Amino acid sequence: MALVVTATLLMPANPASAAGRPVTVCFKVGEFGGRPIFDCHTIILPDFEPKPIGPIECLSCPPVFDLWDRIDPEKRFEYLNRLGRGLSLLGEATQAVDPVKAKHLRELATESFRSSAKLMDGSEVKLGQVGWADLKNEKFHGDPDPQPSLVASGENLAGGLGLMQKALGDPQPEPNIAAAMARFDQAYKDLGTLFAG
C-alpha cells in the first residue's frame, strides 16, 4: 500500500493562467503498519517569497490536516482526495486570468467539494490536529504550537464540508453552497497567509 499519494491536478501555465506558486498540502488519511498515510495535493497560491515553514527537524515538510470524522475508513481516502482536489481547483480558479476559465474551474471545485461531502454519509467532520508531513521518512510531526493560519485553514475546510453536507438534502441548497464556498475560499486565503508569512 502506498504511504504517500500525490494528486497533481494542475495544468501547465498558459496565457489564461497566472503564474502563482505551487505548494504541497497534505491530508492524513490514516496509518498502515504504524506509518502515516498521506494524501497530498498541489495548490497554486499567489506568488510569494519562499521560506521554510515546517519544524526545525523538517523545514521542507508540507503542512498536514488531520480531520476527525466517523466515516468508514475505506471511504476516508476518497472524501479527502475530493476535498484536496477541490482545493487544487479553487487555487487554479483564483489564479486564472481568463474569467470564463476561472468560472469553469470554480464550478469544478464546487462539484468536487459537494461530492466529498456526499461521501461522508452525514458523518460530522472537524479539525483534529495539524502538523507536518515528513514524506521522505514517512512520519507525521504534530505541531504542539500550531501556526494560527494553518489551524484556521483546517477549521474552514471542516466548516465548508459541514455546510456542503447541509446543502445536499436541502430543496434550496444555494445559500448553504454559497456559505460553504466562502469557507473554502477563506481556507485557501489562510494557506496563502501561512506560506507567505
Steps between C-alpha positions, in 0.01 A plus 500: 500500500642837405571722797488821305254575224567813300212643300633755255204654331649810350537581135811673365487878517368664185391852408167442677673416828702713739832355607447470874715265704422130554510362855424160645227449759417160650219325681568218745286209380597249767783264588631176360753292691549787743589745223281791395322501167483842335296623208689799359386764252664781310335837560583814301531803727567862409874545448702546820859492619574137601609439858514195728175454688529152651653401835877514548530125453316522166516850353378391157209289629159591356216585738252225591136512602385211716120517493282315750197315367295185548517396138571145388882483470461360148326821396737734684760509224243582233327782687834656595626459144196685365542767767863549395404497134243773567766710674736451204231607254409797717864610488504470123176697476632776725819536297335473156514819293219400260167557683327226299766249598490623862121449513529150354776400745299636792199294390722191488633583848146539633402162357810337647419641847137390460599145407742491796217597736269242341748219571489584869150350539407762759807449719607806695845631414723733695868585520684248715850639479747657262861415444765431240552207265853361489446328167859376473502324837125416506430685823239741629624789713217628715533871568487577876488872424313512166509806281163679524452522123551123463241430771260754347537337158417156641201634693369673188538180295303305762240777523462510124441126489235528772315770306526300178347203682205720602453599137472138384151434632369856476241580229662845486871415534644822354539696829689215666712443189590870490584495872708184454694654212568809713658271762706321235610836358613604847686170548688576177582853619618360835745276313625806313564669836679189630739469208557871444562566868 
